[in-house]
């Protein structure tokens, strides 16, 4: 067998080290590569193909057609054809408008992301794959850190993305975007360009097109430094996670009872402003998480913020940003001081909300 091109070996070697450190996948596991047709995801595909055989992974390809722009169907068909040419099983998922509408509370970008991952996991499962790999690169990590800084995120936000998050793998976080293009050129595959990446509107596009190049001009190596910052913040988060989990468990254990929020029934999370159903809601039965307000209010503020975000994740909600997190802590502080409840006392953020319930603060995801 011919030796793989150097550009492909570079990407594959870095991916192999990242996955070895993450401890996944194991021999015999099914791994679905999420491929859009862009250079990053195609480099991911070829790197995983290089690694899969020697490591005993069952590799397949999944792709999603959002139907949000012209040419998306052709891009998805290109991915399927390329996978088949490589001898790999492939699955194409086409999103229906209803799937995007189901997640509209998370905003346009959040809805597209949630619907896309739902489709990717569905396709991976149909192919018998328990792992899903995406082509996020070091440049994506640097952009994410900058976006989090601009949003006023705390240390958790600066941690950015991780190589392994549950069953989701990002093997290319140590690979530069220029290197994925070099990989594609070396294996002779022409990648697709998504024209929406060049639109000036989305903040991420402006960070990619203007801010990060300026930072590289001012301080060469800025992207690598930002990615290193993410790694350091992630290490701190991993060290604190057991403390946060134990603190949340104690705060949940002291919560007695549940019911409708003080001041009336929960407001419809879909934004109609009407009470949902008219009957008291049992937070634990509805998948929400109730946290004792007094216990939360007595915590050091840094720990309280982490507990709030952890509670949101347990409830299936999107973790609140820094501003919304502080509003949730303020709800708890008000309850702990015995402040009088006002009707509908709650706070919302894209993908979640928190409301007052007797001596507790309840966090939950919006109803779909």
C-alpha positions as CSV (number, residue, x, y, z in Angstrom):
1,X,0.0,0.0,0.0
2,X,1.3,3.5,-0.9
3,X,2.4,5.6,2.0
4,X,-0.1,8.3,2.9
5,X,0.8,11.9,1.9
6,X,2.7,13.8,4.6
7,X,-0.2,16.4,4.9
8,X,-2.6,13.5,5.7
9,X,-0.2,11.9,8.1
10,X,0.2,15.2,10.0
11,X,-3.6,15.5,10.5
12,X,-4.1,11.8,11.3
13,X,-1.2,11.7,13.8
14,X,-2.5,14.7,15.8
15,X,-6.0,13.2,15.7
16,X,-4.7,9.9,16.9
17,X,-2.9,11.6,19.9
18,X,-6.0,13.5,20.8
19,X,-8.3,10.5,20.7
20,X,-5.7,8.4,22.6
21,X,-5.7,11.0,25.4
22,X,-9.5,11.0,25.4
23,X,-9.6,7.2,25.6
24,X,-12.0,6.7,22.7
25,X,-13.1,5.0,20.6
26,X,-12.2,1.4,21.5
27,X,-11.5,-1.4,19.1
28,X,-14.8,-2.6,17.6
29,X,-16.6,0.6,18.2
30,X,-18.6,2.3,15.5
31,X,-17.5,5.9,14.7
32,X,-19.6,8.2,12.5
33,X,-17.7,11.1,10.9
34,X,-19.9,14.2,10.5
35,X,-19.0,15.5,7.0
36,X,-20.4,18.7,5.5
37,X,-18.2,18.7,2.4
38,X,-15.9,21.5,3.7
39,X,-12.2,21.0,4.0
40,X,-12.2,20.5,7.7
41,X,-14.7,17.7,7.7
42,X,-13.2,16.0,4.7
43,X,-9.8,16.1,6.3
44,X,-11.5,14.5,9.4
45,X,-12.9,11.8,7.2
46,X,-9.6,10.9,5.6
47,X,-7.8,11.0,8.9
48,X,-10.3,8.7,10.5
49,X,-10.1,6.4,7.6
50,X,-6.4,6.2,8.0
51,X,-6.7,5.4,11.7
52,X,-9.8,3.2,11.6
53,X,-8.3,0.0,10.1
54,X,-5.3,-0.4,12.4
55,X,-7.4,0.4,15.5
56,X,-10.4,-1.8,14.6
57,X,-13.0,1.0,14.4
58,X,-16.1,0.7,12.2
59,X,-16.2,4.0,10.3
60,X,-19.2,5.5,8.6
61,X,-20.2,8.9,7.3
62,X,-23.2,11.1,8.2
63,X,-24.2,14.4,6.6
64,X,-27.1,16.8,7.0
65,X,-28.9,18.9,4.5
66,X,-30.4,21.9,6.3
67,X,-32.2,23.1,3.3
68,X,-31.5,26.7,4.4
69,X,-29.5,27.7,1.3
70,X,-29.2,26.9,-2.4
71,X,-26.6,24.2,-3.1
72,X,-27.0,22.5,0.3
73,X,-28.6,19.4,-1.3
74,X,-25.7,19.2,-3.9
75,X,-23.1,19.4,-1.1
76,X,-24.8,16.6,0.9
77,X,-25.0,14.4,-2.3
78,X,-21.3,15.1,-2.9
79,X,-20.5,13.8,0.6
80,X,-22.5,10.6,0.1
81,X,-20.9,9.9,-3.2
82,X,-17.4,10.6,-1.8
83,X,-18.0,8.2,1.1
84,X,-19.2,5.5,-1.2
85,X,-16.2,6.0,-3.4
86,X,-14.1,5.3,-0.3
87,X,-16.1,2.1,0.4
88,X,-17.8,3.6,3.5
89,X,-21.5,3.5,4.5
90,X,-23.1,6.9,4.5
91,X,-26.4,8.3,5.7
92,X,-27.9,11.6,4.6
93,X,-30.4,13.4,6.8
94,X,-32.6,16.2,5.4
95,X,-34.0,18.6,8.0
96,X,-37.7,19.5,7.8
97,X,-38.8,23.0,8.7
98,X,-40.6,21.5,11.8
99,X,-37.3,20.3,13.2
100,X,-35.8,23.8,13.1
101,X,-39.0,25.2,14.5
102,X,-38.9,22.8,17.4
103,X,-35.7,24.5,18.7
104,X,-36.6,28.1,17.9
105,X,-36.3,29.2,21.5
106,X,-32.5,28.8,21.2
107,X,-32.4,31.4,18.4
108,X,-31.7,30.9,14.7
109,X,-28.1,29.7,15.0
110,X,-28.9,27.6,18.1
111,X,-32.0,26.1,16.5
112,X,-29.9,25.1,13.4
113,X,-27.2,23.6,15.6
114,X,-29.6,21.6,17.8
115,X,-31.5,20.3,14.8
116,X,-28.3,19.4,13.1
117,X,-26.9,17.4,16.0
118,X,-30.2,15.7,16.5
119,X,-30.1,14.5,12.9
120,X,-26.5,13.5,13.1
121,X,-27.0,11.4,16.2
122,X,-30.1,9.8,14.6
123,X,-28.1,8.9,11.5
124,X,-25.2,7.6,13.5
125,X,-27.5,5.4,15.5
126,X,-29.0,4.0,12.3
127,X,-25.5,3.1,11.2
128,X,-24.7,1.4,14.4
129,X,-22.2,4.0,15.6
130,X,-22.0,5.0,19.2
131,X,-19.5,7.8,18.6
132,X,-19.8,10.9,16.5
133,X,-16.7,12.9,15.3
134,X,-16.8,16.4,14.0
135,X,-14.1,18.5,12.2
136,X,-13.7,21.4,14.6
137,X,-10.2,22.8,14.3
138,X,-7.8,24.8,16.4
139,X,-9.0,27.9,14.5
140,X,-12.6,27.1,15.5
141,X,-11.4,26.8,19.1
142,X,-9.7,30.2,19.0
143,X,-12.9,31.8,17.5
144,X,-15.0,30.2,20.2
145,X,-12.8,31.7,23.0
146,X,-13.0,35.1,21.4
147,X,-16.8,34.8,21.1
148,X,-17.0,33.8,24.7
149,X,-14.9,36.8,25.7
150,X,-17.1,39.1,23.8
151,X,-20.2,37.7,25.5
152,X,-18.7,38.2,28.9
153,X,-18.3,34.5,29.6
154,X,-16.6,33.2,32.7
155,X,-13.8,30.6,33.0
156,X,-16.1,27.7,31.8
157,X,-16.9,29.6,28.6
158,X,-13.2,30.3,28.0
159,X,-12.7,26.5,28.1
160,X,-14.3,26.3,24.7
161,X,-14.6,22.9,23.2
162,X,-13.2,19.6,24.4
163,X,-11.9,16.7,22.4
164,X,-14.4,14.4,24.1
165,X,-17.8,15.5,25.3
166,X,-19.8,12.4,26.2
167,X,-20.0,10.5,22.9
168,X,-19.0,13.5,20.8
169,X,-15.4,13.6,19.6
170,X,-13.5,16.5,18.1
171,X,-10.2,15.0,17.1
172,X,-8.9,18.0,15.1
173,X,-8.8,20.6,17.8
174,X,-5.0,20.6,17.5
175,X,-5.0,21.0,13.7
176,X,-5.0,24.4,11.9
177,X,-7.5,25.2,9.2
178,X,-4.7,25.6,6.7
179,X,-3.6,22.1,7.5
180,X,-7.0,20.6,6.7
181,X,-6.9,22.3,3.3
182,X,-3.4,21.0,2.8
183,X,-4.6,17.5,3.7
184,X,-7.5,17.7,1.2
185,X,-5.1,18.9,-1.6
186,X,-2.7,16.1,-0.8
187,X,-5.4,13.4,-1.2
188,X,-6.8,15.0,-4.3
189,X,-10.3,15.9,-3.1
190,X,-11.9,19.3,-3.9
191,X,-13.8,20.5,-0.9
192,X,-17.0,22.6,-0.9
193,X,-17.2,26.2,0.3
194,X,-20.3,27.2,2.3
195,X,-21.1,30.8,1.1
196,X,-22.8,31.6,4.4
197,X,-19.4,31.5,6.0
198,X,-18.5,34.7,4.0
199,X,-21.6,36.6,5.0
200,X,-20.7,39.6,7.2
201,X,-23.7,39.4,9.5
202,X,-23.0,36.5,11.9
203,X,-20.7,37.5,14.7
204,X,-18.6,34.3,14.3
205,X,-18.0,35.2,10.6
206,X,-16.8,38.7,11.6
207,X,-14.5,37.2,14.3
208,X,-13.1,34.8,11.6
209,X,-12.7,37.4,8.9
210,X,-11.6,40.4,10.8
211,X,-10.8,40.0,14.5
212,X,-8.6,36.9,14.4
213,X,-6.5,38.0,11.4
214,X,-6.0,41.4,13.2
215,X,-4.8,39.6,16.3
216,X,-2.5,37.4,14.3
217,X,-1.1,40.6,12.8
218,X,-0.6,42.2,16.2
219,X,0.7,39.1,17.9
220,X,1.7,36.2,15.6
221,X,0.5,32.9,17.1
222,X,-2.6,34.5,18.6
223,X,-4.9,31.6,17.6
224,X,-2.5,29.0,19.2
225,X,-2.4,31.1,22.3
226,X,-6.2,31.3,22.5
227,X,-6.5,27.6,22.1
228,X,-3.9,27.1,24.8
229,X,-6.0,29.3,27.1
230,X,-9.0,27.1,26.4
231,X,-7.0,24.1,27.4
232,X,-5.9,25.7,30.7
233,X,-9.5,26.7,31.5
234,X,-10.7,23.2,30.7
235,X,-8.2,21.7,33.1
236,X,-9.5,24.1,35.9
237,X,-13.1,23.2,35.1
238,X,-12.3,19.4,35.2
239,X,-10.7,19.8,38.6
240,X,-13.7,21.7,39.9
241,X,-16.4,19.5,38.3
242,X,-16.6,16.9,41.2
243,X,-17.0,19.7,43.8
244,X,-19.8,21.3,41.7
245,X,-21.6,18.0,41.2
246,X,-21.4,17.2,45.0
247,X,-22.6,20.7,45.9
248,X,-25.5,20.5,43.4
249,X,-26.5,17.1,44.8
250,X,-26.6,18.5,48.3
251,X,-28.6,21.5,47.3
252,X,-31.1,19.3,45.5
253,X,-31.4,17.0,48.4
254,X,-32.5,19.8,50.7
255,X,-35.3,20.9,48.4
256,X,-38.7,19.9,49.8
257,X,-41.7,19.7,47.6
258,X,-42.4,21.6,44.4
259,X,-45.3,23.2,42.7
260,X,-46.2,26.2,40.7
261,X,-43.9,29.2,41.0
262,X,-44.8,31.9,43.5
263,X,-47.2,34.3,41.9
264,X,-48.9,31.9,39.5
265,X,-48.4,29.0,37.2
266,X,-45.3,28.8,35.1
267,X,-45.3,31.0,32.0
268,X,-45.4,29.2,28.7
269,X,-41.7,28.8,27.7
270,X,-42.7,29.2,24.0
271,X,-43.2,32.9,24.8
272,X,-47.0,33.2,24.5
273,X,-47.1,34.8,28.0
274,X,-49.9,32.4,29.0
275,X,-49.7,29.9,31.9
276,X,-48.8,26.4,30.6
277,X,-51.8,24.2,31.2
278,X,-53.1,26.1,34.2
279,X,-52.2,23.4,36.7
280,X,-49.3,23.4,39.2
281,X,-46.2,21.9,37.7
282,X,-44.1,19.3,39.5
283,X,-40.5,20.3,38.5
284,X,-39.0,16.9,39.2
285,X,-41.7,15.1,37.1
286,X,-41.3,17.6,34.3
287,X,-37.5,17.1,34.0
288,X,-36.7,20.4,35.7
289,X,-34.2,20.7,38.5
290,X,-35.1,22.4,41.8
291,X,-32.3,23.9,43.9
292,X,-32.7,25.1,47.5
293,X,-32.5,28.9,47.4
294,X,-30.8,29.2,50.8
295,X,-28.1,26.7,50.0
296,X,-27.4,28.4,46.7
297,X,-27.3,31.9,48.2
298,X,-24.8,30.9,50.9
299,X,-22.3,29.6,48.4
300,X,-19.3,31.6,47.2
301,X,-20.4,33.4,44.1
302,X,-18.0,31.5,41.8
303,X,-19.2,28.1,43.0
304,X,-22.9,29.3,42.9
305,X,-22.5,30.2,39.2
306,X,-21.1,26.8,38.4
307,X,-23.9,25.1,40.3
308,X,-26.5,27.1,38.4
309,X,-25.0,26.1,35.0
310,X,-24.7,22.4,36.2
311,X,-28.3,22.4,37.3
312,X,-29.4,23.8,33.9
313,X,-27.5,21.0,32.1
314,X,-29.1,18.4,34.3
315,X,-32.5,19.9,33.4
316,X,-31.7,19.6,29.7
317,X,-31.6,23.3,29.3
318,X,-28.9,25.3,27.6
319,X,-26.5,26.6,30.3
320,X,-27.1,30.3,30.8
321,X,-24.6,32.9,29.9
322,X,-22.8,35.0,32.5
323,X,-25.5,37.6,32.8
324,X,-28.4,35.1,33.0
325,X,-26.5,33.0,35.5
326,X,-26.2,36.0,37.8
327,X,-30.0,36.6,37.4
328,X,-30.6,33.1,38.6
329,X,-28.3,33.6,41.6
330,X,-30.2,36.8,42.3
331,X,-33.5,34.9,42.3
332,X,-32.1,32.6,44.9
333,X,-30.7,35.4,47.0
334,X,-34.1,37.1,47.0
335,X,-35.8,33.9,48.2
336,X,-33.2,33.3,50.9
337,X,-33.7,36.8,52.3
338,X,-37.5,36.3,52.4
339,X,-38.1,38.9,49.7
340,X,-41.8,39.0,48.7
341,X,-42.6,37.1,45.5
342,X,-43.8,39.1,42.6
343,X,-46.1,37.4,40.0
344,X,-44.2,35.3,37.5
345,X,-40.9,35.8,39.2
346,X,-38.5,34.1,36.7
347,X,-35.7,34.7,34.3
348,X,-35.1,33.4,30.8
349,X,-32.3,32.9,28.4
350,X,-32.1,31.2,25.0
351,X,-32.8,27.5,25.7
352,X,-33.8,27.7,29.3
353,X,-35.5,29.5,32.2
354,X,-35.5,29.6,36.0
355,X,-38.5,30.4,38.3
356,X,-39.3,30.8,42.0
357,X,-41.0,28.0,43.7
358,X,-41.5,28.3,47.5
359,X,-38.0,28.0,48.9
360,X,-36.4,26.8,45.7
361,X,-35.3,28.0,42.3
362,X,-36.3,25.7,39.5
363,X,-34.5,25.5,36.2
364,X,-35.9,23.8,33.1
365,X,-35.6,23.7,29.4
366,X,-38.4,25.3,27.3
367,X,-41.1,22.9,26.1
368,X,-40.9,22.0,22.4
